[in-house]
């Protein structure tokens, strides 16, 4: 049996009274492209920081390729590469110089260092920009260089923390291509965090939905969507009071497998949604609730997240948890 690439055992991290990561146990197989999907402040970055030995767990532990992150952090670092949310490149150096510095820190011999720099630059298509100062790079180029740097020492596991945050859609798609290539061509196990639904859906073989420090659901994207069952119907009402009342009516008479409301909209998970709409509308009309809009679609990861957490993922301001972990991360560097 293969040793899991990443395995956590009730791993927990507290900051005073704040529980940032709450007893998470997951297993990522060798060669897998695994995603942590959740909003800012959900605990994703804190978990990555523990797995990459940047901060210690408060309780529990984890193993990277069979090596304990708490007891043998130096051995763990030999097996991992990390691309953090914020850029950590030296913009006064060229792309090649940044990679060379990283190779030296990992003790790569000169000839191997040169060979590896050429290989990773070609992989992320920056070989023609190798001699250019990083401060002239675009955001997408910097991201690609950081991915290249994380691969310099042939890591078995690569952690990507919000790898496309702040990039335009076209650049984001290019980064996705590089991530797929290094997973397949370099045979690197990848664990990435994201709050972009499409990113998780397009890239990840399995997804763990994380919110308030805990795992709410874990499966393949298709299985997570299929588990909602059938179709999603969204009724728009006049206000939140009507939405709440309609949600209660559907719950009471069993008209829907799963129903919840947000603001002035009611979302219903139901089989054969097209034929169920007239019956659902009749219940609303008899209760004196005006339906202003109707939307019918197959379940998406947005629906999955909403059904498990009761809220949408939004790109919010950096949370207190993130600020604390970034500060600690900077100290450890």
PEQUITA-V330337 format. One record per residue. N is the residue number from 0. RES is the residue in three letters. SS is DSSP state (H for helix, E for strand, C for the rest). PHI is phi as a letter, one per 40 degrees, with the letter a starting at -180 (NA if undefined). D_FIRST is the distance of its C-alpha to the first C-alpha in Angstrom with 2 decimals. Layout:
# PEQUITA-V330337
N:RES:SS:PHI:D_FIRST
N:RES:SS:PHI:D_FIRST
This chain:
# PEQUITA-V330337
0:UNK:C:NA:0.00
1:UNK:C:c:3.81
2:UNK:C:c:6.54
3:UNK:C:d:9.02
4:UNK:C:c:12.14
5:UNK:E:b:14.42
6:UNK:E:a:14.32
7:UNK:E:b:17.68
8:UNK:E:b:18.90
9:UNK:E:f:22.42
10:UNK:E:c:23.50
11:UNK:E:b:27.27
12:UNK:E:b:30.08
13:UNK:E:b:33.75
14:UNK:E:b:36.85
15:UNK:C:f:39.57
16:UNK:C:c:39.90
17:UNK:E:c:37.84
18:UNK:E:c:34.21
19:UNK:E:c:32.66
20:UNK:E:b:29.01
21:UNK:E:b:28.64
22:UNK:E:f:25.56
23:UNK:E:c:22.97
24:UNK:C:b:19.35
25:UNK:C:b:17.17
26:UNK:E:b:13.69
27:UNK:E:b:13.68
28:UNK:C:c:10.83
29:UNK:C:d:11.04
30:UNK:C:g:14.16
31:UNK:C:c:15.43
32:UNK:E:b:19.13
33:UNK:E:b:19.53
34:UNK:E:b:23.01
35:UNK:E:b:24.87
36:UNK:E:b:28.09
37:UNK:C:a:31.06
38:UNK:C:c:34.61
39:UNK:C:d:35.82
40:UNK:C:g:35.55
41:UNK:C:c:32.61
42:UNK:C:h:30.49
43:UNK:H:c:28.42
44:UNK:H:c:29.81
45:UNK:H:c:29.63
46:UNK:H:c:25.90
47:UNK:H:c:25.39
48:UNK:H:c:27.72
49:UNK:H:c:25.70
50:UNK:H:c:22.39
51:UNK:C:c:24.32
52:UNK:C:g:25.91
53:UNK:C:c:29.37
54:UNK:C:b:30.06
55:UNK:C:c:28.55
56:UNK:C:c:27.36
57:UNK:C:c:29.97
58:UNK:E:a:27.40
59:UNK:E:g:23.66
60:UNK:E:a:21.36
61:UNK:E:a:18.55
62:UNK:E:b:15.85
63:UNK:E:b:15.63
64:UNK:C:f:12.67
65:UNK:C:g:12.35
66:UNK:E:b:16.14
67:UNK:E:c:18.54
68:UNK:C:c:21.29
69:UNK:C:c:23.90
70:UNK:C:c:23.54
71:UNK:C:b:22.60
72:UNK:H:c:24.16
73:UNK:H:c:25.16
74:UNK:H:c:21.68
75:UNK:H:c:20.58
76:UNK:H:c:23.57
77:UNK:H:c:22.55
78:UNK:H:c:19.43
79:UNK:E:b:21.33
80:UNK:E:b:24.33
81:UNK:E:b:26.57
82:UNK:E:b:29.31
83:UNK:C:c:31.44
84:UNK:C:d:33.79
85:UNK:C:c:36.91
86:UNK:C:c:37.54
87:UNK:C:b:37.16
88:UNK:C:c:38.56
89:UNK:C:c:41.73
90:UNK:C:c:44.18
91:UNK:C:c:46.61
92:UNK:C:b:44.29
93:UNK:E:c:43.42
94:UNK:H:d:40.03
95:UNK:H:c:39.41
96:UNK:H:c:40.61
97:UNK:H:c:38.25
98:UNK:H:c:35.28
99:UNK:H:c:36.72
100:UNK:H:c:37.11
101:UNK:H:c:33.49
102:UNK:H:c:32.42
103:UNK:H:c:34.77
104:UNK:H:c:33.39
105:UNK:C:c:29.92
106:UNK:C:g:31.57
107:UNK:C:c:31.08
108:UNK:C:d:33.58
109:UNK:H:d:36.52
110:UNK:H:c:35.70
111:UNK:H:c:32.05
112:UNK:H:c:33.34
113:UNK:H:c:35.86
114:UNK:H:c:33.43
115:UNK:H:c:30.91
116:UNK:H:d:33.78
117:UNK:H:c:34.93
118:UNK:H:c:31.49
119:UNK:H:c:30.85
120:UNK:H:c:34.49
121:UNK:H:c:34.30
122:UNK:H:c:31.13
123:UNK:C:b:33.02
124:UNK:C:f:36.32
125:UNK:C:b:38.23
126:UNK:H:c:39.11
127:UNK:H:c:42.73
128:UNK:H:b:42.89
129:UNK:C:c:41.36
130:UNK:C:c:44.77
131:UNK:C:c:45.94
132:UNK:E:c:46.17
133:UNK:H:c:43.55
134:UNK:H:c:46.36
135:UNK:H:c:47.46
136:UNK:C:c:44.07
137:UNK:C:c:43.69
138:UNK:H:d:41.20
139:UNK:H:c:38.83
140:UNK:H:c:39.13
141:UNK:H:c:38.37
142:UNK:H:c:35.21
143:UNK:H:c:34.09
144:UNK:H:c:34.95
145:UNK:H:c:32.95
146:UNK:H:c:29.86
147:UNK:H:d:30.63
148:UNK:H:c:31.05
149:UNK:H:c:27.69
150:UNK:C:c:26.11
151:UNK:C:d:28.25
152:UNK:C:c:25.84
153:UNK:C:f:22.83
154:UNK:C:c:20.91
155:UNK:C:c:17.27
156:UNK:E:b:18.29
157:UNK:E:b:21.77
158:UNK:E:c:23.52
159:UNK:E:b:26.48
160:UNK:E:c:28.91
161:UNK:C:f:31.29
162:UNK:C:c:31.21
163:UNK:C:b:34.17
164:UNK:C:d:36.28
165:UNK:C:g:39.96
166:UNK:C:c:39.60
167:UNK:C:c:41.63
168:UNK:H:d:40.00
169:UNK:H:c:40.30
170:UNK:H:c:38.72
171:UNK:H:d:35.96
172:UNK:H:c:35.13
173:UNK:H:c:35.06
174:UNK:H:c:32.63
175:UNK:H:d:30.34
176:UNK:H:c:30.48
177:UNK:H:c:29.52
178:UNK:H:c:26.55
179:UNK:H:c:25.27
180:UNK:H:c:25.98
181:UNK:H:c:24.21
182:UNK:H:c:21.07
183:UNK:H:c:21.17
184:UNK:H:c:23.06
185:UNK:C:c:21.78
186:UNK:C:f:18.17
187:UNK:C:c:18.52
188:UNK:E:c:16.77
189:UNK:E:b:19.88
190:UNK:E:b:20.85
191:UNK:E:b:24.50
192:UNK:E:b:27.14
193:UNK:E:a:30.04
194:UNK:C:b:32.87
195:UNK:C:c:33.55
196:UNK:H:d:32.57
197:UNK:H:c:32.80
198:UNK:H:c:30.58
199:UNK:H:c:27.73
200:UNK:H:c:28.36
201:UNK:H:c:28.59
202:UNK:H:c:25.71
203:UNK:C:c:22.88
204:UNK:C:c:20.09
205:UNK:E:b:19.97
206:UNK:E:b:22.68
207:UNK:E:b:23.18
208:UNK:E:c:26.90
209:UNK:E:b:28.09
210:UNK:E:a:31.58
211:UNK:C:f:33.37
212:UNK:C:g:30.29
213:UNK:E:b:28.08
214:UNK:E:c:25.64
215:UNK:E:c:27.72
216:UNK:E:a:25.39
217:UNK:E:a:22.01
218:UNK:E:a:21.11
219:UNK:C:c:21.76
220:UNK:H:d:25.41
221:UNK:H:c:26.40
222:UNK:H:c:25.02
223:UNK:H:c:26.75
224:UNK:H:c:29.95
225:UNK:H:c:29.77
226:UNK:C:c:29.35
227:UNK:C:c:32.86
228:UNK:C:g:34.20
229:UNK:C:g:36.74
230:UNK:E:b:39.10
231:UNK:E:b:40.29
232:UNK:E:b:44.05
233:UNK:E:b:45.70
234:UNK:E:b:49.28
235:UNK:E:c:51.40
236:UNK:C:b:54.07
237:UNK:C:c:56.99
238:UNK:C:a:55.51
239:UNK:H:c:52.78
240:UNK:H:c:54.86
241:UNK:H:c:54.94
242:UNK:H:c:51.24
243:UNK:H:c:50.49
244:UNK:H:c:52.88
245:UNK:H:c:51.45
246:UNK:H:d:47.90
247:UNK:H:c:49.16
248:UNK:H:c:50.96
249:UNK:H:c:47.91
250:UNK:H:c:45.88
251:UNK:H:c:48.61
252:UNK:H:c:49.16
253:UNK:C:g:45.54
254:UNK:C:c:46.27
255:UNK:C:b:42.92
256:UNK:C:c:39.32
257:UNK:E:a:38.98
258:UNK:E:a:41.89
259:UNK:E:a:42.62
260:UNK:E:b:45.27
261:UNK:E:a:45.60
262:UNK:C:f:49.07
263:UNK:C:b:51.15
264:UNK:E:b:48.39
265:UNK:E:b:46.62
266:UNK:E:b:43.21
267:UNK:E:b:42.33
268:UNK:E:c:39.09
269:UNK:E:a:40.28
270:UNK:C:c:39.79
271:UNK:C:f:42.33
272:UNK:H:d:43.87
273:UNK:H:d:46.69
274:UNK:H:c:48.24
275:UNK:H:c:47.71
276:UNK:H:d:49.64
277:UNK:H:d:53.13
278:UNK:H:c:52.30
279:UNK:H:c:50.83
280:UNK:H:c:53.86
281:UNK:H:c:56.20
282:UNK:H:c:54.75
283:UNK:H:c:55.32
284:UNK:H:c:58.88
285:UNK:H:c:59.86
286:UNK:C:c:58.79
287:UNK:C:g:60.90
288:UNK:C:b:58.00
289:UNK:C:c:58.51
290:UNK:C:c:55.56
291:UNK:C:c:56.07
292:UNK:E:a:53.10
293:UNK:E:b:50.36
294:UNK:E:b:47.08
295:UNK:E:b:44.59
296:UNK:E:a:41.20
297:UNK:E:c:37.61
298:UNK:C:d:35.31
299:UNK:C:b:34.21
300:UNK:H:c:31.97
301:UNK:H:d:35.26
302:UNK:H:c:35.78
303:UNK:H:c:32.27
304:UNK:H:c:32.86
305:UNK:H:c:36.35
306:UNK:H:c:35.32
307:UNK:H:c:32.79
308:UNK:H:b:34.95
309:UNK:C:g:38.49
310:UNK:C:a:39.23
311:UNK:C:c:38.82
312:UNK:C:c:37.00
313:UNK:C:b:39.72
314:UNK:C:c:39.87
315:UNK:C:c:41.67
316:UNK:C:c:42.99
317:UNK:C:d:40.65
318:UNK:C:c:40.09
319:UNK:H:c:40.81
320:UNK:H:c:37.10
321:UNK:H:c:36.65
322:UNK:H:c:39.76
323:UNK:H:c:38.57
324:UNK:H:c:35.16
325:UNK:H:c:36.81
326:UNK:H:c:39.27
327:UNK:H:c:36.65
328:UNK:H:c:34.65
329:UNK:H:c:37.87
330:UNK:H:c:38.54
331:UNK:H:c:35.16
332:UNK:C:c:35.79
